[in-house]
C-alpha cells in the first residue's frame, strides 16, 4: 500500500536530456546519473552534446539550478569547440600525419587506397558519393587496426603482458581504453595522427595491463614501454580536438 502525504509535491522526474538557450540557439544537454559522482558536473566532449551528470542522490530541481548557474561557462566552452571536418571529395585530411586529398574516383567498384595525383598525396575512394564517408571511414578503421595491433604487440612484449583482443571505436572524448581481461579499445582516428602519437596511445593502454590506474607507477610503466612518451602525449594535448572532429558532418 502506498501512502501519500497531503500537500507533498512529487519529485521531478529526471529526463534523459534537456535543452538550454546558448549563443542564440537551442543546445541539447544529455543527462546522466553516476554512482561515483559526488556532486553535479557539466562537461563538454570534443564533439557531441554537453553532458550534465547527477550524483546518485541528485534531484532534478537542483540539477536545473546548477545548469543555470553554469550557462556562461558552457557558452565559453562551446565557442572554443573544434570545427568538424567531413569526409567529402576534395577535402584535405591527414593520414599517419601526412596531408592527403580525398579523391572520389567515380568508379563503382574497387578498393580504397592511398596514392598520388600530380605530385599530391591522395586517398582514392570508389563508389557513389553518398557512401564516400562510410567507405573511407571503414578503410581508415582497418588501417588503424593494423598499426595499433602491431604497436600493442611490441609494447606487450616489452612489459611482459598479453593482449587478448583489439577493437576500433569512435569515442567522443577518449583515445583508448583497457579492460582487466586484456581487451583494448582504440579510437580509429589515431591513424590520422603521426605514428609517434598512435604509438604513445598504444603504450598507454598496454601499460594499463600492468597498472589499472594513473599512478606514478603507471606512468613509469608507460615510459618503460616508450621512453619518449611525452612527445605523443604533448601532440594530443595540442591537436586532439581537431582530430576528434575528423569525419563528422
RAJO-V965792 format. One record per residue. N is the residue number from 1. RES is the residue in one small letter. PHI is phi in whole degrees, -180 to 180 (none if undefined). Layout:
N_RES_PHI + N_RES_PHI
This chain:
1_x_none + 2_x_-109 + 3_x_-102 + 4_x_-110 + 5_x_-84 + 6_x_-56 + 7_x_85 + 8_x_-77 + 9_x_-94 + 10_x_-67 + 11_x_-65 + 12_x_-65 + 13_x_-68 + 14_x_-85 + 15_x_-80 + 16_x_-77 + 17_x_-159 + 18_x_-145 + 19_x_-129 + 20_x_-134 + 21_x_-95 + 22_x_-138 + 23_x_56 + 24_x_76 + 25_x_-141 + 26_x_-83 + 27_x_-118 + 28_x_-82 + 29_x_-115 + 30_x_-76 + 31_x_-114 + 32_x_-133 + 33_x_-103 + 34_x_-136 + 35_x_-73 + 36_x_-94 + 37_x_-70 + 38_x_-100 + 39_x_-154 + 40_x_-72 + 41_x_-145 + 42_x_-118 + 43_x_-135 + 44_x_-126 + 45_x_-69 + 46_x_-56 + 47_x_-146 + 48_x_107 + 49_x_-70 + 50_x_-60 + 51_x_-125 + 52_x_-105 + 53_x_-105 + 54_x_-108 + 55_x_-70 + 56_x_-54 + 57_x_-97 + 58_x_-66 + 59_x_-114 + 60_x_-66 + 61_x_-62 + 62_x_-71 + 63_x_-64 + 64_x_-63 + 65_x_-64 + 66_x_-60 + 67_x_-62 + 68_x_-62 + 69_x_-72 + 70_x_-112 + 71_x_-65 + 72_x_-63 + 73_x_-62 + 74_x_-63 + 75_x_-62 + 76_x_-63 + 77_x_-66 + 78_x_-68 + 79_x_-65 + 80_x_-87 + 81_x_-62 + 82_x_-73 + 83_x_-71 + 84_x_-87 + 85_x_-124 + 86_x_-72 + 87_x_-87 + 88_x_-134 + 89_x_-57 + 90_x_92 + 91_x_-72 + 92_x_-94 + 93_x_-135 + 94_x_-85 + 95_x_-137 + 96_x_53 + 97_x_87 + 98_x_-106 + 99_x_-62 + 100_x_-134 + 101_x_-93 + 102_x_-73 + 103_x_-126 + 104_x_-77 + 105_x_-74 + 106_x_85 + 107_x_-80 + 108_x_-76 + 109_x_-117 + 110_x_126 + 111_x_-110 + 112_x_-71 + 113_x_-157 + 114_x_-85 + 115_x_-158 + 116_x_-148 + 117_x_-131 + 118_x_52 + 119_x_81 + 120_x_-106 + 121_x_-71 + 122_x_-136 + 123_x_-117 + 124_x_-85 + 125_x_-123 + 126_x_-82 + 127_x_101 + 128_x_-74 + 129_x_-54 + 130_x_-61 + 131_x_-103 + 132_x_-60 + 133_x_-61 + 134_x_-66 + 135_x_-65 + 136_x_-67 + 137_x_-61 + 138_x_-61 + 139_x_-66 + 140_x_-63 + 141_x_-62 + 142_x_-64 + 143_x_-64 + 144_x_-64 + 145_x_-62 + 146_x_-64 + 147_x_-66 + 148_x_-72 + 149_x_-64 + 150_x_-62 + 151_x_-73 + 152_x_-65 + 153_x_-64 + 154_x_-63 + 155_x_-70 + 156_x_-64 + 157_x_-65 + 158_x_-63 + 159_x_-92 + 160_x_72 + 161_x_-124 + 162_x_-123 + 163_x_-92 + 164_x_-79 + 165_x_-160 + 166_x_-132 + 167_x_-135 + 168_x_-94 + 169_x_-129 + 170_x_-128 + 171_x_-64 + 172_x_-85 + 173_x_-134 + 174_x_-118 + 175_x_-98 + 176_x_-174 + 177_x_-154 + 178_x_-142 + 179_x_-102 + 180_x_-66 + 181_x_-84 + 182_x_97 + 183_x_-95 + 184_x_-110 + 185_x_-118 + 186_x_-128 + 187_x_-79 + 188_x_-62 + 189_x_-67 + 190_x_-62 + 191_x_-68 + 192_x_-81 + 193_x_-83 + 194_x_-58 + 195_x_-57 + 196_x_-68 + 197_x_-76 + 198_x_-58 + 199_x_-63 + 200_x_-63 + 201_x_-65 + 202_x_-61 + 203_x_-63 + 204_x_-60 + 205_x_-71 + 206_x_-64 + 207_x_-62 + 208_x_-67 + 209_x_-72 + 210_x_-99 + 211_x_-131 + 212_x_-85 + 213_x_-165 + 214_x_-124 + 215_x_-78 + 216_x_-60 + 217_x_-64 + 218_x_-62 + 219_x_-66 + 220_x_-66 + 221_x_-68 + 222_x_-60 + 223_x_-67 + 224_x_-67 + 225_x_-77 + 226_x_-141 + 227_x_-55 + 228_x_-100 + 229_x_-57 + 230_x_-61 + 231_x_-61 + 232_x_-70 + 233_x_-63 + 234_x_-66 + 235_x_-62 + 236_x_-65 + 237_x_-62 + 238_x_-86 + 239_x_-119 + 240_x_-57 + 241_x_-61 + 242_x_-62 + 243_x_-65 + 244_x_-64 + 245_x_-84 + 246_x_-69 + 247_x_85 + 248_x_-101 + 249_x_-113
